[in-house]
């Protein structure tokens, strides 16, 4: 307890190629990723902070613009929730839920978009994906048997 540890430092994490692939598929150009996960002593949960440079010509973007873009991108996605402005996700908020809680902000000085996302990696991870995929394959509502409410505030 009380000790965090980085792993897969220096661009060696196994998920970097698929992250880059999906960013390109979403229309990103000149993808450059630096990703270093940190293990913390807790039984479940992932809290991810990701940043991205604003593209040239987008210097006038505001946090409100970003929130609008995120809200539009995830509208209709039952397992992704953009939190109210100023509320930041915690791993405890997702415990037991198949939900990704997301917040977005703009670091104006650095010209970077900052996102923070929390998930319960036991439910939103492979187990939840398996149930969600099974539901879709069987023609059932994708939310069947999967809660979006965590068990902790």
C-alpha positions in Angstrom: 0.0 0.0 0.0 1.1 3.6 -0.6 3.3 2.9 -3.6 2.6 3.6 -7.3 4.8 2.1 -10.0 5.1 2.9 -13.7 5.4 0.1 -16.2 6.0 -0.2 -20.0 7.9 3.1 -19.9 9.5 4.6 -23.1 6.8 3.7 -25.6 6.9 -0.1 -25.0 3.2 -0.6 -23.9 1.5 -3.2 -26.0 -1.6 -1.1 -26.6 0.2 1.9 -28.3 -0.2 0.5 -31.9 -4.0 0.0 -31.5 -4.4 3.4 -29.9 -2.6 5.0 -32.8 -4.6 2.9 -35.3 -7.9 4.0 -33.8 -6.9 7.6 -33.7 -6.0 7.5 -37.4 -9.3 5.7 -38.1 -11.1 8.6 -36.3 -9.4 11.1 -38.6 -6.3 12.1 -36.6 -3.2 13.0 -38.6 0.4 12.8 -37.5 -0.3 10.6 -34.6 2.4 10.6 -31.9 1.7 8.8 -28.6 3.6 8.7 -25.3 1.8 6.3 -22.9 3.1 5.2 -19.5 0.6 3.4 -17.3 1.0 3.5 -13.5 0.0 0.7 -11.2 -1.5 1.7 -7.9 -2.3 -0.6 -5.0 -6.1 -1.0 -5.4 -8.2 -4.0 -6.3 -9.8 -2.5 -9.4 -10.2 0.6 -11.5 -8.3 2.6 -14.0 -7.9 6.4 -14.1 -6.4 7.6 -17.3 -5.3 11.2 -18.1 -4.6 11.8 -21.8 -3.5 14.9 -23.5 -3.3 15.9 -27.2 -1.9 19.0 -29.0 -4.4 21.3 -30.6 -4.1 21.1 -34.3 -2.7 24.2 -36.0 -5.4 26.7 -36.7 -7.5 25.7 -33.6 -6.0 28.3 -31.2 -9.5 29.7 -30.5 -10.9 26.5 -29.2 -12.3 26.7 -25.7 -13.3 24.1 -23.1 -16.9 24.8 -24.0 -16.1 23.8 -27.6 -14.4 20.6 -26.4 -17.3 19.7 -24.2 -19.7 20.2 -27.1 -17.6 17.9 -29.3 -17.3 15.2 -26.6 -21.1 15.4 -25.9 -21.8 15.0 -29.6 -19.3 12.1 -30.1 -20.7 10.1 -27.2 -24.4 11.0 -27.6 -26.4 7.7 -27.6 -23.5 5.7 -26.1 -25.1 4.1 -23.0 -21.7 3.3 -21.3 -19.9 6.6 -21.7 -20.8 9.6 -19.6 -19.4 13.1 -19.9 -19.5 14.5 -16.4 -20.8 18.0 -15.6 -18.1 20.7 -16.0 -15.9 20.8 -13.0 -16.7 17.3 -11.8 -13.7 14.9 -12.2 -14.1 11.1 -12.4 -12.8 8.8 -9.7 -12.3 5.1 -9.9 -14.7 4.7 -6.9 -17.5 6.3 -9.0 -17.3 3.4 -11.5 -16.9 0.4 -9.2 -19.3 -2.3 -10.3 -20.5 -0.4 -13.4 -19.8 -0.9 -17.1 -19.4 2.9 -17.5 -16.6 5.1 -18.6 -16.8 8.5 -16.8 -15.1 11.2 -18.8 -14.1 14.8 -18.2 -12.4 17.2 -20.7 -10.6 20.5 -20.3 -8.3 22.8 -22.2 -4.9 23.7 -21.0 -4.7 27.0 -22.8 -1.0 27.8 -21.9 0.2 24.4 -23.3 -2.3 24.4 -26.2 -3.4 20.9 -25.2 -6.7 19.1 -24.7 -6.8 17.1 -21.4 -9.1 14.2 -20.8 -9.5 12.2 -17.6 -11.4 8.9 -17.8 -12.3 6.4 -15.0 -13.5 2.8 -15.5 -13.9 -0.3 -13.4 -11.5 -2.5 -15.4 -13.2 -5.7 -14.1 -16.6 -4.7 -15.4 -15.9 -2.2 -18.2 -12.9 -4.3 -19.2 -13.2 -7.7 -20.9 -16.0 -9.1 -18.8 -18.4 -6.2 -19.6 -17.3 -6.2 -23.2 -18.1 -9.9 -23.5 -21.6 -9.4 -22.1 -22.2 -6.4 -24.3 -20.9 -8.2 -27.4 -23.0 -11.3 -26.6 -26.1 -9.1 -26.2 -25.4 -7.5 -29.6 -24.7 -10.8 -31.3 -28.0 -12.2 -29.9 -30.0 -9.2 -30.9 -30.6 -8.1 -27.4 -30.3 -4.6 -26.0 -26.6 -4.0 -25.5 -27.3 -2.7 -22.0 -29.0 -6.0 -20.8 -27.4 -7.2 -17.6 -24.9 -4.3 -17.4 -25.3 -1.4 -15.0 -24.2 2.1 -15.6 -24.4 3.0 -11.9 -21.4 2.4 -9.6 -21.8 1.2 -6.1 -19.9 4.1 -4.5 -20.6 7.8 -4.7 
